Amino acid sequence: MTTFSLNPLFIQKARQIKLLLTDVDGVMTDGTLSFFTDAQGITREIKNFESLDGMGLLYLAYCGLQTGIVSKGASNTLEFWAKELGMRYLFYNTSVKHHVLDFLQTQFDILPDEIAFIGDDLIDVGLLQRVGLPLAVANSVPEAQEVALYTSPRHGGNAAVRDIAEQILRARGQWERVVADNASGVFQNPRNELCIVKGL
């Protein structure tokens, strides 16, 4: 990933966060929606994820940051992928995304200022406006980019999440540990119990 001269405010906020949340379609994917109908006549969704994004999220969890998904949609694939990435939270069927903030503060004592969120569309703006570290990707709508403290130069589904994860870890002084632990073979995929919340 490309290293940029980071905004001092980004560095400050990155060091304060406990949790990174991300949207899915257009952020973890390129936004394409693919469906197929199985032998039982049930229509199912296919999602294509970027492996570099997955590793970036694993690196965050490895370094002690919790991660999670906030999506308006619903898919069994999301639950599988969230577990594979050692995520702590999965919010789906979430029509008003900033409602997750009340849940996290009430249930887990995580304050909005301690949360980062990656969004790309208008439905994400309300949450972006309320978190400590708002983030966007290159294909985000202008309204999301205006709120974001950092916008990745990469598009959703094309390692934008990996880029953001790396910038956060660099700001926190943890990237060198990730590099060293991968080189030495110490790195292991983190595992967390996944909290699933539907319909906020």
TIVO-197521 format. One record per atom (N, C-alpha, C): residue number from 1; residue in one letter; chain; atom name; z, x, y. Coordinates in steps of 0.1 Angstrom, whole numbers, plus 5000, padded with zeros to 4 digits. Atoms other than C-alpha are relative to their C-alpha. Layout:
<nodes>
NODE  num  residu  chaine  atome    zz    xx    yy
NODE  NUM       a       A     CA     Z     X     Y
...
</nodes>
This chain:
<nodes>
NODE  num  residu  chaine  atome    zz    xx    yy
NODE    1       m       A      N  5000  5008  4988
NODE    1       m       A     CA  5000  5000  5000
NODE    1       m       A      C  5000  5009  5013
NODE    2       t       A      N  5001  4992  4987
NODE    2       t       A     CA  4994  5011  5036
NODE    2       t       A      C  5014  4999  5007
NODE    3       t       A      N  4987  5000  4993
NODE    3       t       A     CA  5025  5022  5055
NODE    3       t       A      C  4997  4999  5015
NODE    4       f       A      N  5002  5003  4986
NODE    4       f       A     CA  5028  5009  5091
NODE    4       f       A      C  5012  5005  5007
NODE    5       s       A      N  4988  4998  4991
NODE    5       s       A     CA  5051  5018  5120
NODE    5       s       A      C  5006  4986  5002
NODE    6       l       A      N  4994  5013  5000
NODE    6       l       A     CA  5075  4990  5116
NODE    6       l       A      C  5008  4997  5013
NODE    7       n       A      N  4992  5004  4989
NODE    7       n       A     CA  5090  4970  5144
NODE    7       n       A      C  5015  5002  4998
NODE    8       p       A      N  4986  4998  5002
NODE    8       p       A     CA  5126  4980  5150
NODE    8       p       A      C  5008  4987  4997
NODE    9       l       A      N  4993  5013  5003
NODE    9       l       A     CA  5136  4943  5149
NODE    9       l       A      C  4997  4996  4985
NODE   10       f       A      N  5002  5002  5014
NODE   10       f       A     CA  5119  4940  5115
NODE   10       f       A      C  5009  5008  4991
NODE   11       i       A      N  4991  4991  5008
NODE   11       i       A     CA  5139  4970  5102
NODE   11       i       A      C  5014  4994  5000
NODE   12       q       A      N  4987  5006  4999
NODE   12       q       A     CA  5171  4954  5115
NODE   12       q       A      C  5002  4988  4992
NODE   13       k       A      N  4999  5013  5007
NODE   13       k       A     CA  5164  4920  5100
NODE   13       k       A      C  4999  5003  4985
NODE   14       a       A      N  5002  4996  5014
NODE   14       a       A     CA  5152  4936  5067
NODE   14       a       A      C  5013  5005  4994
NODE   15       r       A      N  4987  4995  5005
NODE   15       r       A     CA  5186  4953  5063
NODE   15       r       A      C  5010  4990  4999
NODE   16       q       A      N  4989  5010  5001
NODE   16       q       A     CA  5205  4921  5068
NODE   16       q       A      C  4997  4989  4990
NODE   17       i       A      N  5003  5011  5009
NODE   17       i       A     CA  5187  4899  5043
NODE   17       i       A      C  5006  5002  4986
NODE   18       k       A      N  4995  5001  5014
NODE   18       k       A     CA  5201  4889  5009
NODE   18       k       A      C  4990  4994  4990
NODE   19       l       A      N  5009  5008  5008
NODE   19       l       A     CA  5172  4868  4997
NODE   19       l       A      C  4987  4999  5006
NODE   20       l       A      N  5013  5002  4996
NODE   20       l       A     CA  5135  4867  4999
NODE   20       l       A      C  4994  4988  4993
NODE   21       l       A      N  5007  5012  5005
NODE   21       l       A     CA  5118  4833  4994
NODE   21       l       A      C  4985  5001  5003
NODE   22       t       A      N  5015  5000  4997
NODE   22       t       A     CA  5080  4829  4991
NODE   22       t       A      C  4994  4987  4996
NODE   23       d       A      N  5009  5011  5004
NODE   23       d       A     CA  5055  4801  4991
NODE   23       d       A      C  4991  5005  4988
NODE   24       v       A      N  5009  4995  5011
NODE   24       v       A     CA  5030  4802  4962
NODE   24       v       A      C  4985  4999  5003
NODE   25       d       A      N  5015  5001  4998
NODE   25       d       A     CA  4995  4788  4969
NODE   25       d       A      C  4997  5006  5014
NODE   26       g       A      N  5004  4994  4988
NODE   26       g       A     CA  4979  4810  4995
NODE   26       g       A      C  5008  5012  5003
NODE   27       v       A      N  4991  4989  4998
NODE   27       v       A     CA  5007  4836  4993
NODE   27       v       A      C  5000  5009  4987
NODE   28       m       A      N  5000  4994  5013
NODE   28       m       A     CA  5012  4845  4957
NODE   28       m       A      C  4987  4999  4993
NODE   29       t       A      N  5014  5001  5005
NODE   29       t       A     CA  4977  4833  4949
NODE   29       t       A      C  4990  4999  5012
NODE   30       d       A      N  5010  5001  4989
NODE   30       d       A     CA  4944  4831  4969
NODE   30       d       A      C  4998  4986  5005
NODE   31       g       A      N  5000  5014  4995
NODE   31       g       A     CA  4950  4794  4973
NODE   31       g       A      C  4990  4991  4992
NODE   32       t       A      N  5009  5008  5008
NODE   32       t       A     CA  4924  4783  4947
NODE   32       t       A      C  5009  4992  4990
NODE   33       l       A      N  4993  5008  5009
NODE   33       l       A     CA  4936  4754  4926
NODE   33       l       A      C  4990  4997  4988
NODE   34       s       A      N  5009  5002  5012
NODE   34       s       A     CA  4922  4753  4890
NODE   34       s       A      C  5007  4991  4990
NODE   35       f       A      N  4994  5010  5009
NODE   35       f       A     CA  4928  4725  4865
NODE   35       f       A      C  4992  4999  4987
NODE   36       f       A      N  5007  5003  5012
NODE   36       f       A     CA  4919  4717  4829
NODE   36       f       A      C  5007  4989  4993
NODE   37       t       A      N  4994  5011  5008
NODE   37       t       A     CA  4925  4688  4806
NODE   37       t       A      C  5001  5004  4985
NODE   38       d       A      N  4998  4995  5014
NODE   38       d       A     CA  4940  4697  4772
NODE   38       d       A      C  4996  4989  4990
NODE   39       a       A      N  5005  5008  5011
NODE   39       a       A     CA  4933  4681  4738
NODE   39       a       A      C  5007  4986  5000
NODE   40       q       A      N  4992  5013  4999
NODE   40       q       A     CA  4960  4654  4745
NODE   40       q       A      C  4996  4992  5012
NODE   41       g       A      N  5004  5007  4988
NODE   41       g       A     CA  4942  4644  4777
NODE   41       g       A      C  5009  5002  5012
NODE   42       i       A      N  4991  4997  4988
NODE   42       i       A     CA  4969  4659  4800
NODE   42       i       A      C  4993  5011  5008
NODE   43       t       A      N  5006  4990  4990
NODE   43       t       A     CA  4956  4677  4831
NODE   43       t       A      C  5011  5010  5003
NODE   44       r       A      N  4991  4989  4997
NODE   44       r       A     CA  4972  4711  4836
NODE   44       r       A      C  4994  5009  5010
NODE   45       e       A      N  5004  4991  4990
NODE   45       e       A     CA  4971  4736  4863
NODE   45       e       A      C  5000  5015  4995
NODE   46       i       A      N  5000  4986  5003
NODE   46       i       A     CA  4961  4773  4860
NODE   46       i       A      C  5002  5007  5013
NODE   47       k       A      N  4998  4991  4988
NODE   47       k       A     CA  4974  4799  4885
NODE   47       k       A      C  4997  5014  4996
NODE   48       n       A      N  5003  4986  5001
NODE   48       n       A     CA  4962  4834  4889
NODE   48       n       A      C  5009  5008  5009
NODE   49       f       A      N  4991  4992  4992
NODE   49       f       A     CA  4988  4859  4901
NODE   49       f       A      C  4996  5014  4999
NODE   50       e       A      N  5003  4985  4998
NODE   50       e       A     CA  4984  4895  4913
NODE   50       e       A      C  5012  5008  4994
NODE   51       s       A      N  4990  4993  5007
NODE   51       s       A     CA  5003  4919  4891
NODE   51       s       A      C  5008  5009  5010
NODE   52       l       A      N  4993  4991  4990
NODE   52       l       A     CA  5011  4942  4921
NODE   52       l       A      C  5011  4991  5007
NODE   53       d       A      N  4990  5009  4993
NODE   53       d       A     CA  5029  4912  4938
NODE   53       d       A      C  5012  4999  4990
NODE   54       g       A      N  4989  5001  5010
NODE   54       g       A     CA  5049  4907  4906
NODE   54       g       A      C  5009  5012  5000
NODE   55       m       A      N  4992  4988  5000
NODE   55       m       A     CA  5060  4943  4906
NODE   55       m       A      C  5008  5002  5013
NODE   56       g       A      N  4993  4999  4987
NODE   56       g       A     CA  5069  4942  4943
NODE   56       g       A      C  5013  4991  4999
NODE   57       l       A      N  4989  5009  5001
NODE   57       l       A     CA  5092  4912  4936
NODE   57       l       A      C  5010  5005  4990
NODE   58       l       A      N  4991  4993  5009
NODE   58       l       A     CA  5107  4930  4906
NODE   58       l       A      C  5008  5011  5007
NODE   59       y       A      N  4994  4989  4993
NODE   59       y       A     CA  5114  4960  4928
NODE   59       y       A      C  5011  4995  5010
NODE   60       l       A      N  4990  5006  4991
NODE   60       l       A     CA  5132  4938  4953
NODE   60       l       A      C  5013  4996  4992
NODE   61       a       A      N  4989  5004  5008
NODE   61       a       A     CA  5154  4923  4926
NODE   61       a       A      C  5008  5012  4994
NODE   62       y       A      N  4994  4987  5005
NODE   62       y       A     CA  5160  4958  4911
NODE   62       y       A      C  5009  5006  5011
NODE   63       c       A      N  4993  4994  4989
NODE   63       c       A     CA  5173  4969  4945
NODE   63       c       A      C  5011  4991  5006
NODE   64       g       A      N  4988  5009  4997
NODE   64       g       A     CA  5198  4940  4947
NODE   64       g       A      C  4997  4988  5009
NODE   65       l       A      N  5004  5011  4992
NODE   65       l       A     CA  5178  4915  4968
NODE   65       l       A      C  4997  4988  4990
NODE   66       q       A      N  5004  5011  5008
NODE   66       q       A     CA  5176  4880  4953
NODE   66       q       A      C  4986  4995  5005
NODE   67       t       A      N  5013  5005  4997
NODE   67       t       A     CA  5142  4864  4952
NODE   67       t       A      C  4998  4985  4995
NODE   68       g       A      N  5002  5013  5005
NODE   68       g       A     CA  5128  4829  4948
NODE   68       g       A      C  4987  4994  5006
NODE   69       i       A      N  5012  5007  4997
NODE   69       i       A     CA  5100  4804  4952
NODE   69       i       A      C  5003  4987  5007
NODE   70       v       A      N  4999  5013  4993
NODE   70       v       A     CA  5097  4774  4976
NODE   70       v       A      C  4986  4994  5000
NODE   71       s       A      N  5013  5006  5001
NODE   71       s       A     CA  5067  4752  4967
NODE   71       s       A      C  5000  4985  5001
NODE   72       k       A      N  5002  5015  5000
NODE   72       k       A     CA  5055  4717  4975
NODE   72       k       A      C  4995  4995  4986
NODE   73       g       A      N  5006  5004  5013
NODE   73       g       A     CA  5037  4717  4941
NODE   73       g       A      C  5010  5001  4989
NODE   74       a       A      N  4992  4999  5012
NODE   74       a       A     CA  5051  4716  4906
NODE   74       a       A      C  4991  5005  4989
NODE   75       s       A      N  5008  4994  5011
NODE   75       s       A     CA  5039  4736  4876
NODE   75       s       A      C  5009  5007  4990
NODE   76       n       A      N  4993  4993  5009
NODE   76       n       A     CA  5054  4748  4844
NODE   76       n       A      C  4998  5015  5001
NODE   77       t       A      N  5003  4986  4998
NODE   77       t       A     CA  5037  4781  4852
NODE   77       t       A      C  5010  5007  5010
NODE   78       l       A      N  4991  4994  4990
NODE   78       l       A     CA  5060  4786  4882
NODE   78       l       A      C  5013  5004  4993
NODE   79       e       A      N  4987  4997  5007
NODE   79       e       A     CA  5091  4784  4860
NODE   79       e       A      C  4999  5013  4991
NODE   80       f       A      N  5003  4988  5009
NODE   80       f       A     CA  5076  4810  4835
NODE   80       f       A      C  5000  5012  5009
NODE   81       w       A      N  5002  4989  4992
NODE   81       w       A     CA  5066  4833  4863
NODE   81       w       A      C  5012  5004  5007
NODE   82       a       A      N  4987  4997  4993
NODE   82       a       A     CA  5099  4831  4882
NODE   82       a       A      C  5009  5007  4991
NODE   83       k       A      N  4991  4994  5010
NODE   83       k       A     CA  5118  4840  4850
NODE   83       k       A      C  4995  5014  4997
NODE   84       e       A      N  5006  4987  5003
NODE   84       e       A     CA  5094  4869  4843
NODE   84       e       A      C  5003  5010  5011
NODE   85       l       A      N  4998  4991  4989
NODE   85       l       A     CA  5100  4883  4878
NODE   85       l       A      C  5015  5001  5004
NODE   86       g       A      N  4986  4999  4997
NODE   86       g       A     CA  5138  4881  4876
NODE   86       g       A      C  5005  4993  5012
NODE   87       m       A      N  4996  5007  4988
NODE   87       m       A     CA  5140  4855  4903
NODE   87       m       A      C  5013  4992  4998
NODE   88       r       A      N  4987  5008  5000
NODE   88       r       A     CA  5172  4836  4912
NODE   88       r       A      C  4998  4986  5003
NODE   89       y       A      N  5001  5014  4996
NODE   89       y       A     CA  5158  4804  4927
NODE   89       y       A      C  4985  4995  4998
NODE   90       l       A      N  5013  5007  5000
NODE   90       l       A     CA  5129  4780  4921
NODE   90       l       A      C  5001  4986  5006
NODE   91       f       A      N  5000  5013  4994
NODE   91       f       A     CA  5125  4751  4945
NODE   91       f       A      C  4985  4995  4999
NODE   92       y       A      N  5014  5005  4999
NODE   92       y       A     CA  5095  4729  4938
NODE   92       y       A      C  5001  4984  5001
NODE   93       n       A      N  5001  5013  4995
NODE   93       n       A     CA  5083  4694  4947
NODE   93       n       A      C  5008  4999  5013
NODE   94       t       A      N  4992  4999  4988
NODE   94       t       A     CA  5098  4705  4980
NODE   94       t       A      C  4991  4996  5012
NODE   95       s       A      N  5008  5005  4989
NODE   95       s       A     CA  5082  4684  5008
NODE   95       s       A      C  5004  5005  5014
NODE   96       v       A      N  4995  4995  4988
NODE   96       v       A     CA  5104  4696  5036
NODE   96       v       A      C  5007  5013  4997
NODE   97       k       A      N  4995  4987  5006
NODE   97       k       A     CA  5109  4733  5029
NODE   97       k       A      C  5013  5005  5006
NODE   98       h       A      N  4988  4995  4994
NODE   98       h       A     CA  5136  4740  5054
NODE   98       h       A      C  5013  4994  4994
NODE   99       h       A      N  4988  5006  5006
NODE   99       h       A     CA  5159  4717  5034
NODE   99       h       A      C  5007  5009  4990
NODE  100       v       A      N  4994  4991  5009
NODE  100       v       A     CA  5164  4746  5010
NODE  100       v       A      C  5011  5008  5007
NODE  101       l       A      N  4990  4992  4993
NODE  101       l       A     CA  5185  4763  5037
NODE  101       l       A      C  5014  4994  4999
NODE  102       d       A      N  4988  5007  5002
NODE  102       d       A     CA  5212  4736  5036
NODE  102       d       A      C  5006  5002  4986
NODE  103       f       A      N  4996  4999  5014
NODE  103       f       A     CA  5213  4738  4998
NODE  103       f       A      C  5006  5014  4998
NODE  104       l       A      N  4996  4987  5002
NODE  104       l       A     CA  5216  4776  4998
NODE  104       l       A      C  5013  5004  5007
NODE  105       q       A      N  4988  4997  4993
NODE  105       q       A     CA  5243  4777  5024
NODE  105       q       A      C  5012  4992  4994
NODE  106       t       A      N  4990  5008  5006
NODE  106       t       A     CA  5263  4749  5008
NODE  106       t       A      C  5004  5005  4986
NODE  107       q       A      N  4998  4997  5014
NODE  107       q       A     CA  5259  4759  4972
NODE  107       q       A      C  5003  5015  4997
NODE  108       f       A      N  4999  4986  5003
NODE  108       f       A     CA  5257  4797  4974
NODE  108       f       A      C  5004  5009  5012
NODE  109       d       A      N  4995  4993  4988
NODE  109       d       A     CA  5270  4806  5009
NODE  109       d       A      C  4991  5011  5005
NODE  110       i       A      N  5011  4991  4994
NODE  110       i       A     CA  5237  4823  5019
NODE  110       i       A      C  4996  4994  5013
NODE  111       l       A      N  5003  5005  4987
NODE  111       l       A     CA  5231  4819  5056
NODE  111       l       A      C  4985  5001  5003
NODE  112       p       A      N  5014  4999  4997
NODE  112       p       A     CA  5196  4813  5071
NODE  112       p       A      C  4997  5014  5005
NODE  113       d       A      N  5003  4986  4995
NODE  113       d       A     CA  5199  4847  5089
NODE  113       d       A      C  4999  5010  4989
NODE  114       e       A      N  5000  4991  5011
NODE  114       e       A     CA  5203  4863  5055
NODE  114       e       A      C  4988  4998  4991
NODE  115       i       A      N  5011  5004  5009
NODE  115       i       A     CA  5170  4849  5042
NODE  115       i       A      C  4987  5004  5007
NODE  116       a       A      N  5013  4998  4996
NODE  116       a       A     CA  5134  4861  5045
NODE  116       a       A      C  4991  4990  4993
NODE  117       f       A      N  5009  5010  5006
NODE  117       f       A     CA  5105  4837  5038
NODE  117       f       A      C  4985  5004  5004
NODE  118       i       A      N  5015  4998  4998
NODE  118       i       A     CA  5067  4843  5033
NODE  118       i       A      C  4993  4987  4999
NODE  119       g       A      N  5008  5012  5000
NODE  119       g       A     CA  5045  4814  5043
NODE  119       g       A      C  4986  5002  5005
NODE  120       d       A      N  5014  4999  4996
NODE  120       d       A     CA  5009  4807  5051
NODE  120       d       A      C  4994  4988  5007
NODE  121       d       A      N  5006  5012  4995
NODE  121       d       A     CA  5004  4771  5062
NODE  121       d       A      C  5010  4992  5008
NODE  122       l       A      N  4991  5008  4991
NODE  122       l       A     CA  5018  4744  5085
NODE  122       l       A      C  5013  4995  4994
NODE  123       i       A      N  4988  5005  5007
NODE  123       i       A     CA  5042  4731  5059
NODE  123       i       A      C  5011  5011  4999
NODE  124       d       A      N  4990  4989  5000
NODE  124       d       A     CA  5059  4765  5060
NODE  124       d       A      C  5006  5004  5013
NODE  125       v       A      N  4996  4996  4987
NODE  125       v       A     CA  5064  4768  5097
NODE  125       v       A      C  5014  4996  5003
NODE  126       g       A      N  4986  5004  4998
NODE  126       g       A     CA  5097  4748  5098
NODE  126       g       A      C  5010  5009  4994
NODE  127       l       A      N  4992  4990  5007
NODE  127       l       A     CA  5112  4772  5073
NODE  127       l       A      C  4999  5014  5007
NODE  128       l       A      N  5002  4988  4993
NODE  128       l       A     CA  5097  4802  5090
NODE  128       l       A      C  5008  5001  5013
NODE  129       q       A      N  4993  5001  4987
NODE  129       q       A     CA  5113  4791  5123
NODE  129       q       A      C  5015  5002  4999
NODE  130       r       A      N  4985  5001  5002
NODE  130       r       A     CA  5148  4789  5108
NODE  130       r       A      C  5006  5012  4992
NODE  131       v       A      N  4995  4989  5007
NODE  131       v       A     CA  5151  4821  5087
NODE  131       v       A      C  5001  5012  5008
NODE  132       g       A      N  4998  4988  4992
NODE  132       g       A     CA  5162  4855  5098
NODE  132       g       A      C  4988  5009  5000
NODE  133       l       A      N  5012  4991  5000
NODE  133       l       A     CA  5130  4873  5087
NODE  133       l       A      C  4988  4992  4996
NODE  134       p       A      N  5012  5008  5003
NODE  134       p       A     CA  5099  4851  5089
NODE  134       p       A      C  4988  5010  4998
NODE  135       l       A      N  5011  4991  5004
NODE  135       l       A     CA  5068  4867  5072
NODE  135       l       A      C  4988  4992  4997
NODE  136       a       A      N  5013  5007  5003
NODE  136       a       A     CA  5031  4858  5068
NODE  136       a       A      C  4990  5009  4994
NODE  137       v       A      N  5010  4993  5006
NODE  137       v       A     CA  5000  4869  5051
NODE  137       v       A      C  4987  4999  5009
NODE  138       a       A      N  5012  5000  4991
NODE  138       a       A     CA  4965  4877  5066
NODE  138       a       A      C  4993  4987  5001
NODE  139       n       A      N  5007  5012  5000
NODE  139       n       A     CA  4951  4844  5056
NODE  139       n       A      C  5008  4988  5006
NODE  140       s       A      N  4991  5011  4995
NODE  140       s       A     CA  4980  4824  5072
NODE  140       s       A      C  4993  4993  5012
NODE  141       v       A      N  5005  5007  4988
NODE  141       v       A     CA  4972  4798  5098
NODE  141       v       A      C  5007  5006  5013
NODE  142       p       A      N  4994  4993  4988
NODE  142       p       A     CA  4978  4810  5134
NODE  142       p       A      C  5014  4996  5004
NODE  143       e       A      N  4986  5005  4997
NODE  143       e       A     CA  5009  4788  5138
NODE  143       e       A      C  5010  5008  4992
NODE  144       a       A      N  4990  4992  5009
NODE  144       a       A     CA  5026  4807  5109
NODE  144       a       A      C  5000  5015  5005
NODE  145       q       A      N  5000  4986  4995
NODE  145       q       A     CA  5015  4841  5122
NODE  145       q       A      C  5007  5002  5013
NODE  146       e       A      N  4993  5000  4987
NODE  146       e       A     CA  5029  4833  5157
NODE  146       e       A      C  5015  5001  4998
NODE  147       v       A      N  4986  5000  5002
NODE  147       v       A     CA  5063  4828  5142
NODE  147       v       A      C  5005  5013  4992
NODE  148       a       A      N  4997  4988  5009
NODE  148       a       A     CA  5062  4858  5117
NODE  148       a       A      C  5004  5012  5008
NODE  149       l       A      N  4996  4987  4994
NODE  149       l       A     CA  5080  4890  5126
NODE  149       l       A      C  4991  5011  4994
NODE  150       y       A      N  5010  4990  5006
NODE  150       y       A     CA  5055  4908  5102
NODE  150       y       A      C  4990  4991  4993
NODE  151       t       A      N  5011  5006  5007
NODE  151       t       A     CA  5021  4896  5090
NODE  151       t       A      C  4993  5011  4992
NODE  152       s       A      N  5007  4990  5009
NODE  152       s       A     CA  5007  4916  5060
NODE  152       s       A      C  4985  5000  5004
NODE  153       p       A      N  5015  5000  4998
NODE  153       p       A     CA  4971  4928  5066
NODE  153       p       A      C  4993  4996  4987
NODE  154       r       A      N  5006  5004  5012
NODE  154       r       A     CA  4965  4917  5030
NODE  154       r       A      C  5000  4985  4998
NODE  155       h       A      N  5001  5015  5002
NODE  155       h       A     CA  4955  4882  5019
NODE  155       h       A      C  5009  4996  4988
NODE  156       g       A      N  4993  5005  5011
NODE  156       g       A     CA  4975  4860  4996
NODE  156       g       A      C  4992  5001  4987
NODE  157       g       A      N  5006  4997  5013
NODE  157       g       A     CA  4967  4868  4959
NODE  157       g       A      C  4993  5013  5000
NODE  158       n       A      N  5006  4987  4999
NODE  158       n       A     CA  4955  4902  4970
NODE  158       n       A      C  5011  5011  5004
NODE  159       a       A      N  4989  4991  4998
NODE  159       a       A     CA  4988  4921  4970
NODE  159       a       A      C  5007  4999  5013
NODE  160       a       A      N  4992  5002  4988
NODE  160       a       A     CA  5002  4907  5002
NODE  160       a       A      C  5015  5000  4998
NODE  161       v       A      N  4985  5001  5003
NODE  161       v       A     CA  5036  4900  4986
NODE  161       v       A      C  5005  5014  4997
NODE  162       r       A      N  4997  4986  5003
NODE  162       r       A     CA  5036  4936  4973
NODE  162       r       A      C  5002  5008  5013
NODE  163       d       A      N  4999  4993  4988
NODE  163       d       A     CA  5029  4949  5007
NODE  163       d       A      C  5013  4997  5008
NODE  164       i       A      N  4988  5004  4993
NODE  164       i       A     CA  5057  4929  5023
NODE  164       i       A      C  5013  5005  4993
NODE  165       a       A      N  4989  4995  5007
NODE  165       a       A     CA  5081  4939  4995
NODE  165       a       A      C  5002  5015  5003
NODE  166       e       A      N  4999  4986  4997
NODE  166       e       A     CA  5073  4975  5001
NODE  166       e       A      C  5005  5003  5014
NODE  167       q       A      N  4995  4998  4986
NODE  167       q       A     CA  5078  4973  5038
NODE  167       q       A      C  5015  4997  5002
NODE  168       i       A      N  4986  5003  5000
NODE  168       i       A     CA  5112  4956  5033
NODE  168       i       A      C  5008  5011  4994
NODE  169       l       A      N  4993  4989  5007
NODE  169       l       A     CA  5123  4983  5009
NODE  169       l       A      C  5000  5013  5008
NODE  170       r       A      N  5001  4988  4991
NODE  170       r       A     CA  5111  5011  5032
NODE  170       r       A      C  5010  4998  5012
NODE  171       a       A      N  4991  5002  4989
NODE  171       a       A     CA  5130  4995  5061
NODE  171       a       A      C  5015  5001  4996
NODE  172       r       A      N  4986  5000  5005
NODE  172       r       A     CA  5162  4993  5039
NODE  172       r       A      C  5003  5014  4994
NODE  173       g       A      N  4997  4986  5005
NODE  173       g       A     CA  5158  5030  5028
NODE  173       g       A      C  5001  5000  4985
NODE  174       q       A      N  4999  5001  5015
NODE  174       q       A     CA  5153  5019  4991
NODE  174       q       A      C  4987  5003  4993
NODE  175       w       A      N  5013  4998  5006
NODE  175       w       A     CA  5116  5026  4985
NODE  175       w       A      C  5000  5013  4992
NODE  176       e       A      N  5000  4988  5007
NODE  176       e       A     CA  5122  5062  4975
NODE  176       e       A      C  5007  4999  4987
NODE  177       r       A      N  4993  5002  5013
NODE  177       r       A     CA  5147  5051  4948
NODE  177       r       A      C  4990  4993  4990
NODE  178       v       A      N  5010  5007  5009
NODE  178       v       A     CA  5120  5027  4934
NODE  178       v       A      C  4990  5010  4995
NODE  179       v       A      N  5010  4991  5004
NODE  179       v       A     CA  5095  5055  4933
NODE  179       v       A      C  5006  5010  4990
NODE  180       a       A      N  4994  4990  5009
NODE  180       a       A     CA  5119  5080  4917
NODE  180       a       A      C  5004  4994  4986
NODE  181       d       A      N  4996  5006  5013
NODE  181       d       A     CA  5132  5055  4891
NODE  181       d       A      C  4988  4996  4991
NODE  182       n       A      N  5012  5002  5008
NODE  182       n       A     CA  5097  5046  4881
NODE  182       n       A      C  4995  5013  4993
NODE  183       a       A      N  5005  4987  5004
NODE  183       a       A     CA  5087  5083  4878
NODE  183       a       A      C  5009  5005  4988
NODE  184       s       A      N  4991  4995  5010
NODE  184       s       A     CA  5118  5091  4857
NODE  184       s       A      C  5001  4991  4988
NODE  185       g       A      N  4999  5010  5011
NODE  185       g       A     CA  5116  5060  4835
NODE  185       g       A      C  5013  4992  5000
NODE  186       v       A      N  4987  5007  4999
NODE  186       v       A     CA  5150  5047  4846
NODE  186       v       A      C  4997  4985  5004
NODE  187       f       A      N  5002  5014  4996
NODE  187       f       A     CA  5135  5015  4861
NODE  187       f       A      C  4998  4990  4989
NODE  188       q       A      N  5001  5011  5009
NODE  188       q       A     CA  5139  4983  4841
NODE  188       q       A      C  4999  4987  5007
NODE  189       n       A      N  5001  5013  4994
NODE  189       n       A     CA  5129  4948  4848
NODE  189       n       A      C  5013  4993  5001
NODE  190       p       A      N  4987  5007  4999
NODE  190       p       A     CA  5159  4929  4862
NODE  190       p       A      C  4999  4986  4995
NODE  191       r       A      N  5000  5014  5005
NODE  191       r       A     CA  5169  4896  4847
NODE  191       r       A      C  5011  4992  5007
NODE  192       n       A      N  4990  5008  4993
NODE  192       n       A     CA  5187  4868  4865
NODE  192       n       A      C  4999  4986  4994
NODE  193       e       A      N  5000  5014  5004
NODE  193       e       A     CA  5197  4832  4856
NODE  193       e       A      C  4992  4993  5011
NODE  194       l       A      N  5008  5007  4991
NODE  194       l       A     CA  5171  4810  4873
NODE  194       l       A      C  5006  4986  5004
NODE  195       c       A      N  4996  5013  4996
NODE  195       c       A     CA  5184  4781  4894
NODE  195       c       A      C  4988  4992  5004
NODE  196       i       A      N  5012  5009  4998
NODE  196       i       A     CA  5158  4753  4894
NODE  196       i       A      C  5004  4988  5008
NODE  197       v       A      N  4997  5012  4992
NODE  197       v       A     CA  5159  4726  4921
NODE  197       v       A      C  4987  4993  5003
NODE  198       k       A      N  5012  5008  4998
NODE  198       k       A     CA  5134  4698  4923
NODE  198       k       A      C  5002  4990  5011
NODE  199       g       A      N  5001  5012  4991
NODE  199       g       A     CA  5125  4674  4951
NODE  199       g       A      C  5009  5000  5012
NODE  200       l       A      N  4993  5000  4988
NODE  200       l       A     CA  5144  4686  4981
NODE  200       l       A      C  4991  4994  5012
</nodes>
